[in-house]
Amino acid sequence: MKINIRNSSSKKAKKTGYRTRQRSAGGRKVNRRQRARHGSF
């Protein structure tokens, strides 16, 4: 049985790249905000 407890080291190991953010609705919102602020990046 797998127990889903996320420890702090795996929290820190969260991926933060552009492509990773594109995979969720919230991340797409972040990318859109960055594009608006800095132009295309």
NORQUI-V560284 format. One record per backbone hydrogen bond with DSSP energy under -1.0 kcal/mol. NH is the residue of the N-H (numbers start at 1). CO is the residue of the C=O. If there is no record, write none. Layout:
NH;CO  NH;CO
//
This chain:
5;3  11;7  12;8  13;9  14;11  21;17  22;18  23;20  24;21  28;24  29;25  30;26  31;27  32;28  33;29  34;30  35;31  36;32  37;33  38;34  39;35
//
